[in-house]
Amino acid sequence: MPNRAPQPLRCGRCRRPLPWQTFNTPGRTSCPACGVTMYAAVFPAFTRGAASSAAADPLLADGEAGCFHHPAKRAVIACEGCGRFLCALCDVELDGRHICPACVETGRQQDRIASITPERTLYDQTTLAVAVLPLLFWPMTIVTAPLTFLMIWRFRNAPLSILSRSRARFVLAGVFAALEIAGWAAGITLLVRSDSLALHAR
């Protein structure tokens, strides 16, 4: 397929095509038609035209599987996420896997691809804080100790920090929560027994 001419870049006011001499100038320039002052910055490839399809996958021949997104292109691999056939243009190699752009976006939104996640919630650290900080005002532990176990169960398989990190904080949080629950159980048992002894003494 021969190169095709690029679409013209038009003036924002009069919509007339701008000559290529107005692109990427050191300072501001003016539209030759209406005179409005502007700065036009474009990629160099914009003035070179579209690349030939020879650099992409060859056209589909009889008996060959086509790409899910480009049916006229020969499929070279199947997505390891969704199983769709992909051409070389759609194949994204990420963390040793071959996946399609849709699976990359889904993984990014669901925080399942560590190499493209810029930040991450530290659920293990939050769970440990919920278990330990209420000790400063211990009556709160009657609520926060069961909540700690709920958070451990809910986030036990959630991705940890982007940096290397163990799940030791979940273990510590569980130990603190278990001790708090045991303390409440012992305190309630002693209270019930003391009330029972007081009633018998009367």
N, CA and C atoms as an extended XYZ file, in Angstrom:
606
Properties=species:S:1:pos:R:3:atomname:S:1:resname:S:1:resid:I:1 pbc="F F F"
N         0.856       -1.196        0.000 N   MET     1
C         0.000        0.000        0.000 CA  MET     1
C         0.886        1.238        0.000 C   MET     1
N         0.711        2.162       -0.922 N   PRO     2
C         1.560        3.352       -0.962 CA  PRO     2
C         1.229        4.278        0.192 C   PRO     2
N         2.202        5.144        0.517 N   ASN     3
C         1.958        6.139        1.550 CA  ASN     3
C         0.862        7.101        1.109 C   ASN     3
N         0.031        7.471        2.087 N   ARG     4
C        -1.001        8.444        1.784 CA  ARG     4
C        -0.647        9.773        2.427 C   ARG     4
N        -1.131       10.855        1.831 N   ALA     5
C        -0.819       12.185        2.365 CA  ALA     5
C        -1.523       12.377        3.703 C   ALA     5
N        -0.857       13.041        4.657 N   PRO     6
C        -1.505       13.262        5.944 CA  PRO     6
C        -2.635       14.264        5.830 C   PRO     6
N        -3.569       14.171        6.774 N   GLN     7
C        -4.632       15.162        6.831 CA  GLN     7
C        -4.028       16.513        7.209 C   GLN     7
N        -4.507       17.594        6.605 N   PRO     8
C        -3.916       18.905        6.916 CA  PRO     8
C        -4.261       19.346        8.333 C   PRO     8
N        -3.312       20.069        8.921 N   LEU     9
C        -3.571       20.696       10.211 CA  LEU     9
C        -4.210       22.049        9.934 C   LEU     9
N        -5.382       22.292       10.522 N   ARG    10
C        -6.154       23.490       10.200 CA  ARG    10
C        -6.063       24.527       11.314 C   ARG    10
N        -6.248       25.774       10.906 N   CYS    11
C        -6.275       26.892       11.846 CA  CYS    11
C        -7.485       26.740       12.764 C   CYS    11
N        -7.288       27.050       14.041 N   GLY    12
C        -8.380       26.931       14.991 CA  GLY    12
C        -9.467       27.964       14.815 C   GLY    12
N        -9.166       29.050       14.106 N   ARG    13
C       -10.183       30.099       13.912 CA  ARG    13
C       -10.855       29.995       12.547 C   ARG    13
N       -10.099       30.019       11.476 N   CYS    14
C       -10.697       30.049       10.140 CA  CYS    14
C       -10.800       28.670        9.492 C   CYS    14
N       -10.195       27.654       10.131 N   ARG    15
C       -10.246       26.271        9.634 CA  ARG    15
C        -9.542       26.085        8.292 C   ARG    15
N        -8.688       27.029        7.884 N   ARG    16
C        -7.913       26.870        6.653 CA  ARG    16
C        -6.690       26.002        6.935 C   ARG    16
N        -6.259       25.199        5.954 N   PRO    17
C        -5.058       24.374        6.150 CA  PRO    17
C        -3.837       25.244        6.399 C   PRO    17
N        -2.995       24.825        7.321 N   LEU    18
C        -1.774       25.559        7.632 CA  LEU    18
C        -0.603       24.977        6.841 C   LEU    18
N         0.283       25.816        6.293 N   PRO    19
C         1.473       25.302        5.597 CA  PRO    19
C         2.435       24.674        6.598 C   PRO    19
N         3.217       23.717        6.139 N   TRP    20
C         4.099       23.014        7.045 CA  TRP    20
C         5.170       23.913        7.649 C   TRP    20
N         5.444       25.068        7.021 N   GLN    21
C         6.450       25.985        7.565 CA  GLN    21
C         6.027       26.574        8.912 C   GLN    21
N         4.739       26.498        9.221 N   THR    22
C         4.271       27.057       10.497 CA  THR    22
C         4.407       26.068       11.648 C   THR    22
N         4.808       24.820       11.357 N   PHE    23
C         4.895       23.814       12.409 CA  PHE    23
C         6.221       23.919       13.155 C   PHE    23
N         6.169       23.739       14.476 N   ASN    24
C         7.358       23.607       15.329 CA  ASN    24
C         8.346       24.755       15.172 C   ASN    24
N         7.849       25.953       15.024 N   THR    25
C         8.727       27.133       14.951 CA  THR    25
C         9.184       27.507       16.356 C   THR    25
N        10.339       28.187       16.492 N   PRO    26
C        10.837       28.538       17.836 CA  PRO    26
C         9.863       29.395       18.629 C   PRO    26
N         9.171       30.292       17.963 N   GLY    27
C         8.212       31.143       18.646 CA  GLY    27
C         6.829       31.006       18.040 C   GLY    27
N         5.986       31.967       18.350 N   ARG    28
C         4.633       31.940       17.801 CA  ARG    28
C         4.653       32.337       16.324 C   ARG    28
N         3.643       31.857       15.605 N   THR    29
C         3.513       32.197       14.197 CA  THR    29
C         2.087       32.653       13.935 C   THR    29
N         1.803       33.050       12.710 N   SER    30
C         0.474       33.554       12.368 CA  SER    30
C        -0.138       32.727       11.253 C   SER    30
N        -1.440       32.618       11.269 N   CYS    31
C        -2.149       31.940       10.185 CA  CYS    31
C        -2.089       32.831        8.943 C   CYS    31
N        -1.671       32.320        7.801 N   PRO    32
C        -1.588       33.140        6.586 CA  PRO    32
C        -2.949       33.656        6.125 C   PRO    32
N        -4.027       32.972        6.497 N   ALA    33
C        -5.354       33.364        6.017 CA  ALA    33
C        -6.001       34.422        6.897 C   ALA    33
N        -6.041       34.192        8.224 N   CYS    34
C        -6.759       35.128        9.098 CA  CYS    34
C        -5.848       35.923       10.008 C   CYS    34
N        -4.565       35.547       10.102 N   GLY    35
C        -3.613       36.311       10.889 CA  GLY    35
C        -3.606       36.033       12.373 C   GLY    35
N        -4.395       35.055       12.836 N   VAL    36
C        -4.427       34.772       14.267 CA  VAL    36
C        -3.069       34.215       14.698 C   VAL    36
N        -2.593       34.644       15.881 N   THR    37
C        -1.309       34.189       16.402 CA  THR    37
C        -1.478       32.813       17.043 C   THR    37
N        -0.520       31.922       16.768 N   MET    38
C        -0.640       30.555       17.288 CA  MET    38
C         0.743       29.940       17.422 C   MET    38
N         0.763       28.756       18.040 N   TYR    39
C         1.968       27.933       18.079 CA  TYR    39
C         1.545       26.521       17.699 C   TYR    39
N         2.034       26.007       16.585 N   ALA    40
C         1.647       24.691       16.088 CA  ALA    40
C         2.786       23.709       16.311 C   ALA    40
N         2.580       22.739       17.209 N   ALA    41
C         3.591       21.712       17.495 CA  ALA    41
C         3.052       20.361       17.053 C   ALA    41
N         3.769       19.697       16.148 N   VAL    42
C         3.343       18.387       15.656 CA  VAL    42
C         4.524       17.435       15.678 C   VAL    42
N         4.231       16.135       15.713 N   PHE    43
C         5.275       15.128       15.606 CA  PHE    43
C         5.837       15.143       14.190 C   PHE    43
N         7.124       14.866       14.028 N   PRO    44
C         7.715       14.856       12.681 CA  PRO    44
C         7.005       13.890       11.738 C   PRO    44
N         6.482       12.784       12.270 N   ALA    45
C         5.822       11.803       11.411 CA  ALA    45
C         4.571       12.370       10.751 C   ALA    45
N         4.034       13.453       11.292 N   PHE    46
C         2.811       14.032       10.742 CA  PHE    46
C         3.028       14.516        9.307 C   PHE    46
N         4.209       14.993        9.021 N   THR    47
C         4.492       15.533        7.686 CA  THR    47
C         5.056       14.480        6.735 C   THR    47
N         5.271       13.250        7.238 N   ARG    48
C         5.843       12.210        6.390 CA  ARG    48
C         4.789       11.306        5.767 C   ARG    48
N         3.558       11.401        6.226 N   GLY    49
C         2.523       10.518        5.703 CA  GLY    49
C         2.472        9.231        6.476 C   GLY    49
N         1.484        8.432        6.192 N   ALA    50
C         1.293        7.171        6.894 CA  ALA    50
C         2.332        6.160        6.439 C   ALA    50
N         2.765        5.312        7.372 N   ALA    51
C         3.748        4.284        7.034 CA  ALA    51
C         3.101        3.192        6.210 C   ALA    51
N         3.921        2.539        5.444 N   SER    52
C         3.432        1.448        4.608 CA  SER    52
C         3.023        0.271        5.468 C   SER    52
N         2.019       -0.487        5.036 N   SER    53
C         1.547       -1.633        5.800 CA  SER    53
C         2.526       -2.790        5.741 C   SER    53
N         3.604       -2.662        4.964 N   ALA    54
C         4.575       -3.754        4.891 CA  ALA    54
C         5.228       -4.003        6.229 C   ALA    54
N         5.284       -2.963        7.094 N   ALA    55
C         5.897       -3.139        8.398 CA  ALA    55
C         4.985       -3.876        9.355 C   ALA    55
N         3.702       -3.971        9.032 N   ALA    56
C         2.753       -4.653        9.890 CA  ALA    56
C         2.618       -6.098        9.457 C   ALA    56
N         1.605       -6.777        9.951 N   ASP    57
C         1.386       -8.168        9.588 CA  ASP    57
C         1.043       -8.268        8.113 C   ASP    57
N         1.417       -9.375        7.480 N   PRO    58
C         1.013       -9.561        6.076 CA  PRO    58
C        -0.497       -9.734        5.965 C   PRO    58
N        -1.022       -9.430        4.805 N   LEU    59
C        -2.447       -9.588        4.605 CA  LEU    59
C        -2.852      -11.046        4.752 C   LEU    59
N        -4.082      -11.238        5.208 N   LEU    60
C        -4.591      -12.566        5.479 CA  LEU    60
C        -4.713      -13.368        4.187 C   LEU    60
N        -4.199      -14.581        4.217 N   ALA    61
C        -4.314      -15.483        3.081 CA  ALA    61
C        -5.356      -16.552        3.392 C   ALA    61
N        -5.756      -17.291        2.389 N   ASP    62
C        -6.760      -18.341        2.571 CA  ASP    62
C        -6.261      -19.372        3.582 C   ASP    62
N        -7.156      -19.743        4.505 N   GLY    63
C        -6.829      -20.773        5.487 CA  GLY    63
C        -6.109      -20.268        6.708 C   GLY    63
N        -5.825      -18.963        6.802 N   GLU    64
C        -5.135      -18.406        7.963 CA  GLU    64
C        -6.134      -17.706        8.870 C   GLU    64
N        -5.863      -17.753       10.174 N   ALA    65
C        -6.717      -17.068       11.140 CA  ALA    65
C        -6.429      -15.579       11.111 C   ALA    65
N        -7.470      -14.787       11.257 N   GLY    66
C        -7.314      -13.338       11.258 CA  GLY    66
C        -7.299      -12.765       12.657 C   GLY    66
N        -6.757      -11.578       12.778 N   CYS    67
C        -6.713      -10.865       14.053 CA  CYS    67
C        -8.129      -10.456       14.452 C   CYS    67
N        -8.409      -10.509       15.731 N   PHE    68
C        -9.737      -10.125       16.229 CA  PHE    68
C       -10.018       -8.659       15.928 C   PHE    68
N        -9.017       -7.802       16.094 N   HIS    69
C        -9.204       -6.362       15.897 CA  HIS    69
C        -8.958       -5.930       14.456 C   HIS    69
N        -8.120       -6.669       13.725 N   HIS    70
C        -7.815       -6.359       12.328 CA  HIS    70
C        -8.047       -7.629       11.493 C   HIS    70
N        -9.270       -7.886       11.096 N   PRO    71
C        -9.595       -9.156       10.418 CA  PRO    71
C        -8.773       -9.421        9.164 C   PRO    71
N        -8.266       -8.385        8.516 N   ALA    72
C        -7.490       -8.589        7.294 CA  ALA    72
C        -6.038       -8.946        7.576 C   ALA    72
N        -5.616       -8.893        8.827 N   LYS    73
C        -4.234       -9.191        9.197 CA  LYS    73
C        -4.132      -10.601        9.772 C   LYS    73
N        -3.026      -11.254        9.480 N   ARG    74
C        -2.816      -12.621        9.944 CA  ARG    74
C        -2.564      -12.642       11.444 C   ARG    74
N        -3.246      -13.540       12.153 N   ALA    75
C        -3.027      -13.705       13.585 CA  ALA    75
C        -1.718      -14.446       13.817 C   ALA    75
N        -0.930      -13.962       14.781 N   VAL    76
C         0.351      -14.594       15.072 CA  VAL    76
C         0.374      -15.231       16.459 C   VAL    76
N        -0.591      -14.876       17.305 N   ILE    77
C        -0.601      -15.399       18.671 CA  ILE    77
C        -1.991      -15.187       19.258 C   ILE    77
N        -2.300      -15.950       20.292 N   ALA    78
C        -3.574      -15.792       21.003 CA  ALA    78
C        -3.320      -15.071       22.322 C   ALA    78
N        -4.233      -14.183       22.689 N   CYS    79
C        -4.122      -13.452       23.951 CA  CYS    79
C        -4.213      -14.436       25.108 C   CYS    79
N        -3.297      -14.333       26.059 N   GLU    80
C        -3.302      -15.228       27.211 CA  GLU    80
C        -4.335      -14.811       28.250 C   GLU    80
N        -4.957      -13.659       28.038 N   GLY    81
C        -5.989      -13.219       28.954 CA  GLY    81
C        -7.386      -13.611       28.520 C   GLY    81
N        -7.720      -13.333       27.253 N   CYS    82
C        -9.087      -13.579       26.761 CA  CYS    82
C        -9.143      -14.624       25.656 C   CYS    82
N        -7.993      -15.023       25.103 N   GLY    83
C        -7.979      -16.052       24.072 CA  GLY    83
C        -8.199      -15.555       22.659 C   GLY    83
N        -8.365      -14.260       22.454 N   ARG    84
C        -8.579      -13.728       21.107 CA  ARG    84
C        -7.289      -13.810       20.289 C   ARG    84
N        -7.460      -14.070       18.986 N   PHE    85
C        -6.308      -14.097       18.080 CA  PHE    85
C        -5.838      -12.666       17.829 C   PHE    85
N        -4.520      -12.489       17.827 N   LEU    86
C        -3.937      -11.155       17.691 CA  LEU    86
C        -2.902      -11.139       16.576 C   LEU    86
N        -2.854      -10.019       15.858 N   CYS    87
C        -1.776       -9.802       14.903 CA  CYS    87
C        -0.595       -9.182       15.645 C   CYS    87
N         0.510       -8.965       14.946 N   ALA    88
C         1.707       -8.421       15.589 CA  ALA    88
C         1.477       -7.008       16.121 C   ALA    88
N         0.556       -6.273       15.511 N   LEU    89
C         0.282       -4.911       15.977 CA  LEU    89
C        -0.449       -4.898       17.308 C   LEU    89
N        -1.291       -5.906       17.549 N   CYS    90
C        -2.119       -5.948       18.758 CA  CYS    90
C        -1.462       -6.723       19.892 C   CYS    90
N        -0.422       -7.471       19.606 N   ASP    91
C         0.236       -8.287       20.617 CA  ASP    91
C         1.049       -7.394       21.551 C   ASP    91
N         0.713       -7.442       22.843 N   VAL    92
C         1.440       -6.681       23.856 CA  VAL    92
C         2.160       -7.679       24.754 C   VAL    92
N         3.492       -7.658       24.742 N   GLU    93
C         4.261       -8.543       25.607 CA  GLU    93
C         4.528       -7.824       26.914 C   GLU    93
N         3.989       -8.372       27.998 N   LEU    94
C         4.060       -7.702       29.294 CA  LEU    94
C         4.284       -8.752       30.367 C   LEU    94
N         5.369       -8.593       31.118 N   ASP    95
C         5.707       -9.527       32.195 CA  ASP    95
C         5.797      -10.966       31.692 C   ASP    95
N         6.321      -11.150       30.472 N   GLY    96
C         6.486      -12.486       29.930 CA  GLY    96
C         5.221      -13.089       29.353 C   GLY    96
N         4.137      -12.337       29.319 N   ARG    97
C         2.872      -12.818       28.773 CA  ARG    97
C         2.530      -12.020       27.519 C   ARG    97
N         1.738      -12.636       26.644 N   HIS    98
C         1.261      -11.972       25.440 CA  HIS    98
C        -0.232      -11.724       25.601 C   HIS    98
N        -0.608      -10.447       25.694 N   ILE    99
C        -2.004      -10.094       25.910 CA  ILE    99
C        -2.410       -8.978       24.958 C   ILE    99
N        -3.723       -8.784       24.843 N   CYS   100
C        -4.240       -7.775       23.935 CA  CYS   100
C        -4.389       -6.437       24.670 C   CYS   100
N        -4.525       -5.330       23.947 N   PRO   101
C        -4.675       -4.022       24.603 CA  PRO   101
C        -5.882       -3.958       25.532 C   PRO   101
N        -6.969       -4.653       25.196 N   ALA   102
C        -8.152       -4.634       26.062 CA  ALA   102
C        -7.854       -5.274       27.411 C   ALA   102
N        -7.100       -6.372       27.408 N   CYS   103
C        -6.743       -7.028       28.667 CA  CYS   103
C        -5.755       -6.183       29.467 C   CYS   103
N        -4.901       -5.446       28.772 N   VAL   104
C        -3.994       -4.530       29.475 CA  VAL   104
C        -4.800       -3.470       30.211 C   VAL   104
N        -5.793       -2.902       29.547 N   GLU   105
C        -6.613       -1.868       30.173 CA  GLU   105
C        -7.428       -2.439       31.325 C   GLU   105
N        -7.990       -3.629       31.133 N   THR   106
C        -8.754       -4.266       32.215 CA  THR   106
C        -7.860       -4.544       33.412 C   THR   106
N        -6.655       -5.044       33.144 N   GLY   107
C        -5.713       -5.304       34.229 CA  GLY   107
C        -5.307       -4.043       34.958 C   GLY   107
N        -5.168       -2.955       34.227 N   ARG   108
C        -4.823       -1.673       34.861 CA  ARG   108
C        -5.956       -1.188       35.747 C   ARG   108
N        -7.194       -1.267       35.254 N   GLN   109
C        -8.334       -0.800       36.027 CA  GLN   109
C        -8.566       -1.641       37.278 C   GLN   109
N        -8.318       -2.945       37.178 N   GLN   110
C        -8.543       -3.846       38.303 CA  GLN   110
C        -7.287       -4.079       39.132 C   GLN   110
N        -6.226       -3.335       38.824 N   ASP   111
C        -4.982       -3.392       39.598 CA  ASP   111
C        -4.421       -4.809       39.642 C   ASP   111
N        -4.402       -5.480       38.478 N   ARG   112
C        -3.921       -6.854       38.420 CA  ARG   112
C        -2.580       -6.987       37.707 C   ARG   112
N        -2.058       -5.907       37.170 N   ILE   113
C        -0.769       -5.956       36.470 CA  ILE   113
C         0.201       -5.046       37.207 C   ILE   113
N         1.117       -5.665       37.938 N   ALA   114
C         1.998       -4.895       38.818 CA  ALA   114
C         2.896       -3.937       38.058 C   ALA   114
N         3.357       -4.325       36.852 N   SER   115
C         4.341       -3.520       36.140 CA  SER   115
C         3.781       -2.222       35.593 C   SER   115
N         2.447       -2.050       35.532 N   ILE   116
C         1.885       -0.796       35.032 CA  ILE   116
C         1.062       -0.087       36.105 C   ILE   116
N         1.201       -0.511       37.360 N   THR   117
C         0.461        0.122       38.447 CA  THR   117
C         1.346        1.165       39.114 C   THR   117
N         1.005        2.465       39.028 N   PRO   118
C         1.859        3.495       39.607 CA  PRO   118
C         1.759        3.595       41.123 C   PRO   118
N         0.663        3.131       41.693 N   GLU   119
C         0.492        3.200       43.144 CA  GLU   119
C        -0.424        2.064       43.589 C   GLU   119
N        -0.404        1.764       44.877 N   ARG   120
C        -1.193        0.638       45.370 CA  ARG   120
C        -1.563        0.881       46.823 C   ARG   120
N        -2.775        0.521       47.202 N   THR   121
C        -3.227        0.637       48.585 CA  THR   121
C        -2.571       -0.450       49.417 C   THR   121
N        -1.992       -0.061       50.556 N   LEU   122
C        -1.316       -1.013       51.436 CA  LEU   122
C        -2.344       -1.575       52.423 C   LEU   122
N        -3.106       -2.566       51.966 N   TYR   123
C        -4.161       -3.133       52.808 CA  TYR   123
C        -3.595       -3.809       54.049 C   TYR   123
N        -2.418       -4.422       53.948 N   ASP   124
C        -1.839       -5.090       55.113 CA  ASP   124
C        -1.482       -4.082       56.201 C   ASP   124
N        -0.948       -2.930       55.789 N   GLN   125
C        -0.590       -1.893       56.759 CA  GLN   125
C        -1.836       -1.277       57.381 C   GLN   125
N        -2.869       -1.073       56.575 N   THR   126
C        -4.128       -0.530       57.096 CA  THR   126
C        -4.762       -1.489       58.086 C   THR   126
N        -4.746       -2.786       57.765 N   THR   127
C        -5.330       -3.790       58.658 CA  THR   127
C        -4.579       -3.832       59.985 C   THR   127
N        -3.263       -3.751       59.932 N   LEU   128
C        -2.477       -3.744       61.170 CA  LEU   128
C        -2.794       -2.505       62.004 C   LEU   128
N        -2.973       -1.366       61.364 N   ALA   129
C        -3.320       -0.139       62.088 CA  ALA   129
C        -4.684       -0.270       62.764 C   ALA   129
N        -5.641       -0.890       62.066 N   VAL   130
C        -6.975       -1.091       62.652 CA  VAL   130
C        -6.900       -2.001       63.871 C   VAL   130
N        -5.948       -2.930       63.874 N   ALA   131
C        -5.807       -3.846       65.009 CA  ALA   131
C        -5.071       -3.223       66.184 C   ALA   131
N        -4.099       -2.342       65.913 N   VAL   132
C        -3.218       -1.843       66.974 CA  VAL   132
C        -3.647       -0.488       67.540 C   VAL   132
N        -3.973        0.463       66.673 N   LEU   133
C        -4.253        1.820       67.152 CA  LEU   133
C        -5.405        1.897       68.155 C   LEU   133
N        -6.482        1.107       68.015 N   PRO   134
C        -7.560        1.184       69.008 CA  PRO   134
C        -7.137        0.788       70.422 C   PRO   134
N        -5.949        0.183       70.593 N   LEU   135
C        -5.477       -0.139       71.944 CA  LEU   135
C        -5.267        1.120       72.771 C   LEU   135
N        -5.084        2.259       72.090 N   LEU   136
C        -4.951        3.527       72.820 CA  LEU   136
C        -6.260        3.905       73.501 C   LEU   136
N        -7.369        3.454       72.960 N   PHE   137
C        -8.691        3.639       73.577 CA  PHE   137
C        -9.378        2.277       73.522 C   PHE   137
N        -9.005        1.408       74.478 N   TRP   138
C        -9.278       -0.024       74.384 CA  TRP   138
C       -10.744       -0.408       74.210 C   TRP   138
N       -11.756        0.351       74.690 N   PRO   139
C       -13.141       -0.098       74.437 CA  PRO   139
C       -13.477       -0.259       72.948 C   PRO   139
N       -12.748        0.468       72.092 N   MET   140
C       -13.019        0.362       70.651 CA  MET   140
C       -12.654       -1.009       70.096 C   MET   140
N       -11.784       -1.741       70.809 N   THR   141
C       -11.327       -3.030       70.284 CA  THR   141
C       -12.455       -4.054       70.174 C   THR   141
N       -13.544       -3.851       70.890 N   ILE   142
C       -14.663       -4.780       70.778 CA  ILE   142
C       -15.255       -4.749       69.368 C   ILE   142
N       -15.053       -3.632       68.670 N   VAL   143
C       -15.513       -3.498       67.283 CA  VAL   143
C       -14.379       -3.738       66.302 C   VAL   143
N       -13.206       -3.172       66.598 N   THR   144
C       -12.105       -3.229       65.629 CA  THR   144
C       -11.457       -4.608       65.528 C   THR   144
N       -11.512       -5.414       66.605 N   ALA   145
C       -10.908       -6.755       66.530 CA  ALA   145
C       -11.640       -7.640       65.517 C   ALA   145
N       -12.982       -7.757       65.575 N   PRO   146
C       -13.663       -8.521       64.509 CA  PRO   146
C       -13.487       -7.888       63.131 C   PRO   146
N       -13.446       -6.529       63.089 N   LEU   147
C       -13.244       -5.848       61.808 CA  LEU   147
C       -11.892       -6.213       61.216 C   LEU   147
N       -10.879       -6.381       62.066 N   THR   148
C        -9.548       -6.774       61.593 CA  THR   148
C        -9.592       -8.121       60.876 C   THR   148
N       -10.287       -9.095       61.480 N   PHE   149
C       -10.395      -10.407       60.829 CA  PHE   149
C       -11.165      -10.317       59.519 C   PHE   149
N       -12.176       -9.458       59.485 N   LEU   150
C       -12.924       -9.266       58.245 CA  LEU   150
C       -12.019       -8.685       57.156 C   LEU   150
N       -11.176       -7.713       57.513 N   MET   151
C       -10.255       -7.111       56.541 CA  MET   151
C        -9.208       -8.108       56.084 C   MET   151
N        -8.718       -8.957       57.009 N   ILE   152
C        -7.733       -9.975       56.619 CA  ILE   152
C        -8.343      -10.913       55.590 C   ILE   152
N        -9.576      -11.341       55.834 N   TRP   153
C       -10.230      -12.255       54.896 CA  TRP   153
C       -10.498      -11.572       53.559 C   TRP   153
N       -10.931      -10.305       53.613 N   ARG   154
C       -11.291       -9.585       52.389 CA  ARG   154
C       -10.076       -9.263       51.531 C   ARG   154
N        -8.961       -8.876       52.131 N   PHE   155
C        -7.802       -8.390       51.372 CA  PHE   155
C        -6.622       -9.357       51.399 C   PHE   155
N        -6.827      -10.611       51.822 N   ARG   156
C        -5.711      -11.548       51.965 CA  ARG   156
C        -5.001      -11.817       50.641 C   ARG   156
N        -5.737      -11.744       49.513 N   ASN   157
C        -5.129      -12.009       48.204 CA  ASN   157
C        -4.915      -10.738       47.391 C   ASN   157
N        -5.154       -9.580       47.994 N   ALA   158
C        -4.972       -8.318       47.273 CA  ALA   158
C        -3.485       -8.092       47.020 C   ALA   158
N        -3.132       -7.436       45.899 N   PRO   159
C        -1.712       -7.148       45.632 CA  PRO   159
C        -1.113       -6.309       46.749 C   PRO   159
N         0.117       -6.611       47.110 N   LEU   160
C         0.803       -5.859       48.152 CA  LEU   160
C         1.458       -4.628       47.544 C   LEU   160
N         2.466       -4.114       48.210 N   SER   161
C         3.169       -2.934       47.721 CA  SER   161
C         3.833       -3.223       46.380 C   SER   161
N         4.073       -2.159       45.614 N   ILE   162
C         4.809       -2.290       44.362 CA  ILE   162
C         6.214       -2.820       44.640 C   ILE   162
N         6.790       -2.428       45.780 N   LEU   163
C         8.083       -2.948       46.201 CA  LEU   163
C         7.898       -4.320       46.837 C   LEU   163
N         8.981       -5.057       46.936 N   SER   164
C         8.916       -6.392       47.529 CA  SER   164
C         8.456       -6.290       48.975 C   SER   164
N         7.466       -7.123       49.340 N   ARG   165
C         6.869       -6.993       50.664 CA  ARG   165
C         6.200       -8.317       51.037 C   ARG   165
N         6.312       -8.737       52.300 N   SER   166
C         5.689       -9.979       52.756 CA  SER   166
C         4.307       -9.678       53.340 C   SER   166
N         3.606      -10.735       53.710 N   ARG   167
C         2.274      -10.589       54.310 CA  ARG   167
C         2.341      -10.672       55.846 C   ARG   167
N         3.509      -10.363       56.415 N   ALA   168
C         3.692      -10.464       57.864 CA  ALA   168
C         2.759       -9.534       58.623 C   ALA   168
N         2.413       -8.396       58.031 N   ARG   169
C         1.529       -7.455       58.730 CA  ARG   169
C         0.133       -8.040       58.910 C   ARG   169
N        -0.327       -8.816       57.935 N   PHE   170
C        -1.607       -9.500       58.110 CA  PHE   170
C        -1.542      -10.473       59.294 C   PHE   170
N        -0.409      -11.181       59.414 N   VAL   171
C        -0.244      -12.138       60.513 CA  VAL   171
C        -0.240      -11.409       61.850 C   VAL   171
N         0.522      -10.305       61.937 N   LEU   172
C         0.562       -9.530       63.182 CA  LEU   172
C        -0.812       -8.972       63.535 C   LEU   172
N        -1.523       -8.486       62.528 N   ALA   173
C        -2.856       -7.956       62.774 CA  ALA   173
C        -3.771       -9.042       63.320 C   ALA   173
N        -3.677      -10.249       62.758 N   GLY   174
C        -4.489      -11.356       63.251 CA  GLY   174
C        -4.147      -11.721       64.680 C   GLY   174
N        -2.844      -11.684       65.036 N   VAL   175
C        -2.428      -11.997       66.410 CA  VAL   175
C        -2.993      -10.968       67.387 C   VAL   175
N        -2.864       -9.678       67.049 N   PHE   176
C        -3.398       -8.634       67.923 CA  PHE   176
C        -4.909       -8.758       68.071 C   PHE   176
N        -5.601       -8.993       66.966 N   ALA   177
C        -7.056       -9.111       67.026 CA  ALA   177
C        -7.476      -10.314       67.870 C   ALA   177
N        -6.753      -11.439       67.731 N   ALA   178
C        -7.071      -12.626       68.520 CA  ALA   178
C        -6.867      -12.360       70.012 C   ALA   178
N        -5.771      -11.671       70.365 N   LEU   179
C        -5.522      -11.330       71.767 CA  LEU   179
C        -6.589      -10.395       72.315 C   LEU   179
N        -7.018       -9.440       71.493 N   GLU   180
C        -8.068       -8.513       71.939 CA  GLU   180
C        -9.386       -9.247       72.174 C   GLU   180
N        -9.734      -10.140       71.258 N   ILE   181
C       -10.972      -10.903       71.430 CA  ILE   181
C       -10.873      -11.809       72.652 C   ILE   181
N        -9.690      -12.428       72.837 N   ALA   182
C        -9.498      -13.273       74.020 CA  ALA   182
C        -9.598      -12.456       75.297 C   ALA   182
N        -9.057      -11.236       75.281 N   GLY   183
C        -9.160      -10.364       76.447 CA  GLY   183
C       -10.600      -10.009       76.774 C   GLY   183
N       -11.368       -9.684       75.723 N   TRP   184
C       -12.785       -9.380       75.951 CA  TRP   184
C       -13.530      -10.604       76.477 C   TRP   184
N       -13.236      -11.769       75.913 N   ALA   185
C       -13.903      -12.991       76.381 CA  ALA   185
C       -13.571      -13.274       77.836 C   ALA   185
N       -12.297      -13.110       78.220 N   ALA   186
C       -11.900      -13.343       79.613 CA  ALA   186
C       -12.538      -12.323       80.546 C   ALA   186
N       -12.568      -11.054       80.116 N   GLY   187
C       -13.172      -10.024       80.952 CA  GLY   187
C       -14.653      -10.253       81.168 C   GLY   187
N       -15.366      -10.632       80.094 N   ILE   188
C       -16.809      -10.880       80.226 CA  ILE   188
C       -17.052      -12.100       81.104 C   ILE   188
N       -16.205      -13.132       80.963 N   THR   189
C       -16.351      -14.335       81.793 CA  THR   189
C       -16.145      -14.006       83.266 C   THR   189
N       -15.110      -13.229       83.581 N   LEU   190
C       -14.862      -12.836       84.969 CA  LEU   190
C       -15.995      -11.989       85.519 C   LEU   190
N       -16.542      -11.112       84.685 N   LEU   191
C       -17.641      -10.258       85.132 CA  LEU   191
C       -18.878      -11.086       85.455 C   LEU   191
N       -19.171      -12.067       84.596 N   VAL   192
C       -20.334      -12.930       84.826 CA  VAL   192
C       -20.140      -13.766       86.079 C   VAL   192
N       -18.926      -14.281       86.272 N   ARG   193
C       -18.671      -15.097       87.451 CA  ARG   193
C       -18.767      -14.287       88.736 C   ARG   193
N       -18.226      -13.067       88.683 N   SER   194
C       -18.285      -12.230       89.886 CA  SER   194
C       -19.718      -11.863       90.230 C   SER   194
N       -20.535      -11.601       89.226 N   ASP   195
C       -21.966      -11.314       89.480 CA  ASP   195
C       -22.661      -12.539       90.046 C   ASP   195
N       -22.296      -13.719       89.501 N   SER   196
C       -22.910      -14.966       90.001 CA  SER   196
C       -22.536      -15.216       91.442 C   SER   196
N       -21.240      -15.009       91.826 N   LEU   197
C       -20.802      -15.185       93.200 CA  LEU   197
C       -21.463      -14.186       94.143 C   LEU   197
N       -21.649      -12.970       93.647 N   ALA   198
C       -22.306      -11.947       94.461 CA  ALA   198
C       -23.747      -12.324       94.760 C   ALA   198
N       -24.449      -12.910       93.772 N   LEU   199
C       -25.830      -13.346       93.977 CA  LEU   199
C       -25.912      -14.490       94.968 C   LEU   199
N       -24.965      -15.442       94.888 N   HIS   200
C       -24.955      -16.564       95.841 CA  HIS   200
C       -24.623      -16.099       97.248 C   HIS   200
N       -23.772      -15.067       97.338 N   ALA   201
C       -23.390      -14.567       98.662 CA  ALA   201
C       -24.575      -13.928       99.366 C   ALA   201
N       -25.515      -13.386       98.614 N   ARG   202
C       -26.706      -12.800       99.221 CA  ARG   202
C       -27.660      -13.885       99.716 C   ARG   202
